Amino acid sequence: MAPVPINITQHIPYNPAAIEIIYKRPQKRIEIVEPDPSWPAAFATIEARIRAALPDNNLLYIQHVGSTSVPHLPAKSIIDVDVVVSDPALEQSYVPALEKAGFQFLLREPKWHQHRLFGCEQPYANIHVFGSSSPEVMRHRLFRDWLRDPEHQGDRELYAGVKRQAAREAREKGETVMGYNERKEPVIREILRKVYEAHGLLEGTGKDS
């Protein structure tokens, strides 16, 4: 496993007031669908466009994350992609290039891991830009890999169940995707706790403790 940021287990609370909206695209219906074998190919298409747009000295890492990156896991049909650049605050070094490549700049969250979000319509995707020191990138990878592991089928099924329930309740109450995410959060935190323990990231835990 790659080096882990010291503060990976420390989560910054969501603060909508800290979000700077650049463009608000229409929200898709919150609906969980069965796993689609075309999702990896959709990611590959997006990855190729991003690599062609950004120079090698600025694009440090790109990965397919979220539920569409986990085989056999139901998901919203939205490809989530993490892009790591040298410095997210230096927007001139990557924003114009991504926009030219067809990605729409949606928002910035300087106080949340210097996160920037871009959208893609075809294939429909969320492009998350972070810096190399962001613990969120490692959390996404650890969570994805945990759910991919056949030994963790129980957690994958648990997560699938809460996703379906959260989507149903969000639709019934007319909530946005943030409401859907908040409903999933307790289960995500519980699974991440297992991940942290397995990797020895919590004091007195881990396979080697």
Short mmCIF file of the C-alpha atoms (twelve columns), coordinates in Angstrom:
data_MODEL
# 
_entry.id   MODEL 
# 
loop_
_atom_site.group_PDB 
_atom_site.id 
_atom_site.type_symbol 
_atom_site.label_atom_id 
_atom_site.label_alt_id 
_atom_site.label_comp_id 
_atom_site.label_asym_id 
_atom_site.label_seq_id 
_atom_site.Cartn_x 
_atom_site.Cartn_y 
_atom_site.Cartn_z 
_atom_site.pdbx_PDB_model_num 
ATOM 1   C CA . MET A 1   0.000   0.000   0.000   1 
ATOM 2   C CA . ALA A 2   1.212   3.529   -0.798  1 
ATOM 3   C CA . PRO A 3   2.215   5.888   2.041   1 
ATOM 4   C CA . VAL A 4   -0.824  6.983   4.009   1 
ATOM 5   C CA . PRO A 5   -1.456  10.605  5.079   1 
ATOM 6   C CA . ILE A 6   -1.296  10.939  8.857   1 
ATOM 7   C CA . ASN A 7   -4.731  12.538  9.046   1 
ATOM 8   C CA . ILE A 8   -6.544  9.997   6.879   1 
ATOM 9   C CA . THR A 9   -8.858  8.987   9.739   1 
ATOM 10  C CA . GLN A 10  -9.808  12.603  10.496  1 
ATOM 11  C CA . HIS A 11  -12.863 13.663  8.501   1 
ATOM 12  C CA . ILE A 12  -13.642 17.325  7.809   1 
ATOM 13  C CA . PRO A 13  -17.380 17.970  8.350   1 
ATOM 14  C CA . TYR A 14  -19.353 18.946  5.257   1 
ATOM 15  C CA . ASN A 15  -19.929 22.704  5.144   1 
ATOM 16  C CA . PRO A 16  -22.162 23.890  2.279   1 
ATOM 17  C CA . ALA A 17  -21.333 27.510  3.092   1 
ATOM 18  C CA . ALA A 18  -17.708 26.872  2.085   1 
ATOM 19  C CA . ILE A 19  -18.608 25.751  -1.439  1 
ATOM 20  C CA . GLU A 20  -18.084 28.201  -4.295  1 
ATOM 21  C CA . ILE A 21  -20.474 27.310  -7.117  1 
ATOM 22  C CA . ILE A 22  -19.109 27.972  -10.593 1 
ATOM 23  C CA . TYR A 23  -21.903 26.356  -12.574 1 
ATOM 24  C CA . LYS A 24  -24.967 24.431  -11.412 1 
ATOM 25  C CA . ARG A 25  -25.845 21.643  -13.798 1 
ATOM 26  C CA . PRO A 26  -29.272 19.962  -13.753 1 
ATOM 27  C CA . GLN A 27  -29.489 17.211  -11.143 1 
ATOM 28  C CA . LYS A 28  -30.045 13.670  -12.327 1 
ATOM 29  C CA . ARG A 29  -32.771 11.576  -10.722 1 
ATOM 30  C CA . ILE A 30  -31.329 9.749   -7.723  1 
ATOM 31  C CA . GLU A 31  -31.685 6.169   -8.852  1 
ATOM 32  C CA . ILE A 32  -29.642 3.060   -8.112  1 
ATOM 33  C CA . VAL A 33  -29.239 0.690   -11.050 1 
ATOM 34  C CA . GLU A 34  -27.737 -2.767  -11.428 1 
ATOM 35  C CA . PRO A 35  -23.999 -2.986  -12.212 1 
ATOM 36  C CA . ASP A 36  -23.270 -2.044  -15.822 1 
ATOM 37  C CA . PRO A 37  -20.337 -3.789  -17.570 1 
ATOM 38  C CA . SER A 38  -19.798 -0.626  -19.637 1 
ATOM 39  C CA . TRP A 39  -18.709 1.458   -16.635 1 
ATOM 40  C CA . PRO A 40  -14.982 0.538   -16.805 1 
ATOM 41  C CA . ALA A 41  -14.909 1.464   -20.502 1 
ATOM 42  C CA . ALA A 42  -16.606 4.776   -19.710 1 
ATOM 43  C CA . PHE A 43  -13.875 5.518   -17.173 1 
ATOM 44  C CA . ALA A 44  -11.189 4.591   -19.705 1 
ATOM 45  C CA . THR A 45  -12.675 7.105   -22.162 1 
ATOM 46  C CA . ILE A 46  -12.594 9.870   -19.557 1 
ATOM 47  C CA . GLU A 47  -9.100  8.922   -18.412 1 
ATOM 48  C CA . ALA A 48  -7.756  9.156   -21.956 1 
ATOM 49  C CA . ARG A 49  -9.267  12.626  -22.418 1 
ATOM 50  C CA . ILE A 50  -7.799  13.883  -19.158 1 
ATOM 51  C CA . ARG A 51  -4.346  12.465  -19.893 1 
ATOM 52  C CA . ALA A 52  -4.415  14.085  -23.329 1 
ATOM 53  C CA . ALA A 53  -5.420  17.424  -21.805 1 
ATOM 54  C CA . LEU A 54  -2.963  17.677  -18.908 1 
ATOM 55  C CA . PRO A 55  0.844   17.574  -19.105 1 
ATOM 56  C CA . ASP A 56  2.630   14.740  -17.329 1 
ATOM 57  C CA . ASN A 57  4.330   17.127  -14.916 1 
ATOM 58  C CA . ASN A 58  0.952   18.331  -13.604 1 
ATOM 59  C CA . LEU A 59  -1.193  15.185  -13.717 1 
ATOM 60  C CA . LEU A 60  0.160   13.047  -10.892 1 
ATOM 61  C CA . TYR A 61  -2.526  10.398  -10.581 1 
ATOM 62  C CA . ILE A 62  -5.935  9.393   -11.890 1 
ATOM 63  C CA . GLN A 63  -8.238  6.670   -10.598 1 
ATOM 64  C CA . HIS A 64  -11.751 5.315   -11.021 1 
ATOM 65  C CA . VAL A 65  -13.526 5.538   -7.652  1 
ATOM 66  C CA . GLY A 66  -17.043 5.367   -6.279  1 
ATOM 67  C CA . SER A 67  -19.548 2.568   -6.692  1 
ATOM 68  C CA . THR A 68  -19.179 2.244   -10.479 1 
ATOM 69  C CA . SER A 69  -15.555 1.184   -9.863  1 
ATOM 70  C CA . VAL A 70  -16.635 -1.850  -7.781  1 
ATOM 71  C CA . PRO A 71  -17.748 -4.944  -9.731  1 
ATOM 72  C CA . HIS A 72  -21.140 -6.363  -8.724  1 
ATOM 73  C CA . LEU A 73  -22.125 -3.204  -6.799  1 
ATOM 74  C CA . PRO A 74  -25.357 -1.380  -7.747  1 
ATOM 75  C CA . ALA A 75  -24.810 2.338   -8.231  1 
ATOM 76  C CA . LYS A 76  -26.006 5.620   -9.606  1 
ATOM 77  C CA . SER A 77  -24.923 5.586   -13.248 1 
ATOM 78  C CA . ILE A 78  -22.315 8.288   -12.688 1 
ATOM 79  C CA . ILE A 79  -18.593 7.681   -13.175 1 
ATOM 80  C CA . ASP A 80  -16.539 9.174   -10.343 1 
ATOM 81  C CA . VAL A 81  -12.927 9.998   -11.119 1 
ATOM 82  C CA . ASP A 82  -10.190 11.277  -8.811  1 
ATOM 83  C CA . VAL A 83  -7.555  13.449  -10.494 1 
ATOM 84  C CA . VAL A 84  -4.468  14.458  -8.507  1 
ATOM 85  C CA . VAL A 85  -2.567  17.526  -9.695  1 
ATOM 86  C CA . SER A 86  0.512   19.284  -8.353  1 
ATOM 87  C CA . ASP A 87  -1.438  22.134  -6.740  1 
ATOM 88  C CA . PRO A 88  -5.239  22.446  -7.045  1 
ATOM 89  C CA . ALA A 89  -5.031  26.109  -5.979  1 
ATOM 90  C CA . LEU A 90  -3.125  26.908  -9.198  1 
ATOM 91  C CA . GLU A 91  -6.268  26.625  -11.304 1 
ATOM 92  C CA . GLN A 92  -4.652  28.186  -14.371 1 
ATOM 93  C CA . SER A 93  -2.433  25.107  -14.635 1 
ATOM 94  C CA . TYR A 94  -5.329  22.721  -15.289 1 
ATOM 95  C CA . VAL A 95  -8.778  24.393  -15.438 1 
ATOM 96  C CA . PRO A 96  -8.483  25.860  -18.970 1 
ATOM 97  C CA . ALA A 97  -7.092  22.575  -20.296 1 
ATOM 98  C CA . LEU A 98  -9.897  20.502  -18.772 1 
ATOM 99  C CA . GLU A 99  -12.534 22.945  -19.999 1 
ATOM 100 C CA . LYS A 100 -11.053 22.816  -23.508 1 
ATOM 101 C CA . ALA A 101 -11.283 19.011  -23.314 1 
ATOM 102 C CA . GLY A 102 -15.019 19.284  -22.627 1 
ATOM 103 C CA . PHE A 103 -15.150 19.108  -18.836 1 
ATOM 104 C CA . GLN A 104 -17.311 21.733  -17.130 1 
ATOM 105 C CA . PHE A 105 -15.965 23.484  -14.024 1 
ATOM 106 C CA . LEU A 106 -18.727 23.131  -11.410 1 
ATOM 107 C CA . LEU A 107 -17.367 24.161  -8.017  1 
ATOM 108 C CA . ARG A 108 -14.415 24.690  -5.735  1 
ATOM 109 C CA . GLU A 109 -14.030 23.826  -2.049  1 
ATOM 110 C CA . PRO A 110 -10.715 25.352  -0.886  1 
ATOM 111 C CA . LYS A 111 -11.365 24.409  2.750   1 
ATOM 112 C CA . TRP A 112 -12.115 20.762  1.935   1 
ATOM 113 C CA . HIS A 113 -8.827  19.301  0.700   1 
ATOM 114 C CA . GLN A 114 -8.629  22.020  -2.002  1 
ATOM 115 C CA . HIS A 115 -11.291 20.067  -3.887  1 
ATOM 116 C CA . ARG A 116 -12.448 21.138  -7.349  1 
ATOM 117 C CA . LEU A 117 -15.279 19.415  -9.210  1 
ATOM 118 C CA . PHE A 118 -15.792 19.128  -12.944 1 
ATOM 119 C CA . GLY A 119 -18.656 17.521  -14.827 1 
ATOM 120 C CA . CYS A 120 -18.761 15.443  -17.968 1 
ATOM 121 C CA . GLU A 121 -21.992 14.789  -19.871 1 
ATOM 122 C CA . GLN A 122 -20.955 11.912  -22.123 1 
ATOM 123 C CA . PRO A 123 -20.180 9.649   -20.428 1 
ATOM 124 C CA . TYR A 124 -21.859 11.246  -17.423 1 
ATOM 125 C CA . ALA A 125 -19.217 11.737  -14.745 1 
ATOM 126 C CA . ASN A 126 -17.943 13.683  -11.757 1 
ATOM 127 C CA . ILE A 127 -14.264 14.626  -11.988 1 
ATOM 128 C CA . HIS A 128 -12.786 15.354  -8.544  1 
ATOM 129 C CA . VAL A 129 -9.492  17.277  -8.493  1 
ATOM 130 C CA . PHE A 130 -7.287  17.048  -5.396  1 
ATOM 131 C CA . GLY A 131 -3.670  17.647  -4.428  1 
ATOM 132 C CA . SER A 132 -1.140  14.928  -3.645  1 
ATOM 133 C CA . SER A 133 -1.443  15.423  0.124   1 
ATOM 134 C CA . SER A 134 -5.230  14.962  0.221   1 
ATOM 135 C CA . PRO A 135 -6.305  12.100  2.510   1 
ATOM 136 C CA . GLU A 136 -9.585  11.885  0.582   1 
ATOM 137 C CA . VAL A 137 -7.810  10.331  -2.409  1 
ATOM 138 C CA . MET A 138 -6.420  7.534   -0.242  1 
ATOM 139 C CA . ARG A 139 -9.778  7.036   1.505   1 
ATOM 140 C CA . HIS A 140 -11.503 6.613   -1.862  1 
ATOM 141 C CA . ARG A 141 -8.942  4.018   -2.934  1 
ATOM 142 C CA . LEU A 142 -9.038  2.078   0.341   1 
ATOM 143 C CA . PHE A 143 -12.845 2.030   0.408   1 
ATOM 144 C CA . ARG A 144 -13.020 0.902   -3.231  1 
ATOM 145 C CA . ASP A 145 -10.437 -1.853  -2.790  1 
ATOM 146 C CA . TRP A 146 -12.112 -3.105  0.384   1 
ATOM 147 C CA . LEU A 147 -15.441 -3.508  -1.391  1 
ATOM 148 C CA . ARG A 148 -13.767 -5.154  -4.401  1 
ATOM 149 C CA . ASP A 149 -12.310 -7.881  -2.181  1 
ATOM 150 C CA . PRO A 150 -14.407 -11.097 -2.403  1 
ATOM 151 C CA . GLU A 151 -13.843 -11.617 1.321   1 
ATOM 152 C CA . HIS A 152 -15.854 -8.461  2.031   1 
ATOM 153 C CA . GLN A 153 -19.005 -9.445  0.184   1 
ATOM 154 C CA . GLY A 154 -21.028 -8.794  3.343   1 
ATOM 155 C CA . ASP A 155 -19.928 -5.156  3.463   1 
ATOM 156 C CA . ARG A 156 -20.592 -4.791  -0.258  1 
ATOM 157 C CA . GLU A 157 -24.133 -6.103  0.204   1 
ATOM 158 C CA . LEU A 158 -24.628 -3.891  3.269   1 
ATOM 159 C CA . TYR A 159 -23.549 -0.851  1.280   1 
ATOM 160 C CA . ALA A 160 -25.746 -1.800  -1.677  1 
ATOM 161 C CA . GLY A 161 -28.731 -2.045  0.654   1 
ATOM 162 C CA . VAL A 162 -28.193 1.327   2.278   1 
ATOM 163 C CA . LYS A 163 -27.660 2.931   -1.131  1 
ATOM 164 C CA . ARG A 164 -31.024 1.674   -2.361  1 
ATOM 165 C CA . GLN A 165 -32.754 2.781   0.834   1 
ATOM 166 C CA . ALA A 166 -31.072 6.198   0.821   1 
ATOM 167 C CA . ALA A 167 -32.023 6.789   -2.818  1 
ATOM 168 C CA . ARG A 168 -35.626 5.788   -2.193  1 
ATOM 169 C CA . GLU A 169 -35.964 8.021   0.877   1 
ATOM 170 C CA . ALA A 170 -34.241 10.942  -0.855  1 
ATOM 171 C CA . ARG A 171 -36.680 10.719  -3.761  1 
ATOM 172 C CA . GLU A 172 -39.666 10.485  -1.439  1 
ATOM 173 C CA . LYS A 173 -38.564 13.579  0.502   1 
ATOM 174 C CA . GLY A 174 -37.465 15.536  -2.558  1 
ATOM 175 C CA . GLU A 175 -33.879 15.764  -1.334  1 
ATOM 176 C CA . THR A 176 -30.803 16.600  -3.373  1 
ATOM 177 C CA . VAL A 177 -27.867 14.262  -3.815  1 
ATOM 178 C CA . MET A 178 -26.372 15.710  -0.617  1 
ATOM 179 C CA . GLY A 179 -29.330 14.341  1.327   1 
ATOM 180 C CA . TYR A 180 -28.743 10.957  -0.290  1 
ATOM 181 C CA . ASN A 181 -25.063 11.101  0.680   1 
ATOM 182 C CA . GLU A 182 -25.856 12.025  4.278   1 
ATOM 183 C CA . ARG A 183 -28.143 9.005   4.598   1 
ATOM 184 C CA . LYS A 184 -25.306 6.707   3.511   1 
ATOM 185 C CA . GLU A 185 -22.682 8.307   5.726   1 
ATOM 186 C CA . PRO A 186 -23.073 6.146   8.887   1 
ATOM 187 C CA . VAL A 187 -22.515 2.924   6.929   1 
ATOM 188 C CA . ILE A 188 -19.587 4.424   5.005   1 
ATOM 189 C CA . ARG A 189 -17.957 5.476   8.277   1 
ATOM 190 C CA . GLU A 190 -18.461 2.009   9.760   1 
ATOM 191 C CA . ILE A 191 -16.871 0.305   6.751   1 
ATOM 192 C CA . LEU A 192 -13.995 2.788   6.787   1 
ATOM 193 C CA . ARG A 193 -13.442 2.010   10.455  1 
ATOM 194 C CA . LYS A 194 -12.885 -1.636  9.486   1 
ATOM 195 C CA . VAL A 195 -10.521 -0.531  6.722   1 
ATOM 196 C CA . TYR A 196 -8.508  1.654   9.089   1 
ATOM 197 C CA . GLU A 197 -8.271  -1.137  11.632  1 
ATOM 198 C CA . ALA A 198 -7.162  -3.649  9.002   1 
ATOM 199 C CA . HIS A 199 -4.342  -1.323  7.909   1 
ATOM 200 C CA . GLY A 200 -3.302  -0.406  11.435  1 
ATOM 201 C CA . LEU A 201 -4.382  3.210   11.047  1 
ATOM 202 C CA . LEU A 202 -6.198  3.315   14.384  1 
ATOM 203 C CA . GLU A 203 -4.157  3.140   17.564  1 
ATOM 204 C CA . GLY A 204 -3.759  -0.407  18.857  1 
ATOM 205 C CA . THR A 205 -5.315  -2.025  15.793  1 
ATOM 206 C CA . GLY A 206 -4.212  -3.663  12.563  1 
ATOM 207 C CA . LYS A 207 -2.898  -6.999  11.408  1 
ATOM 208 C CA . ASP A 208 0.559   -6.331  12.836  1 
ATOM 209 C CA . SER A 209 -0.490  -4.875  16.182  1 
# 
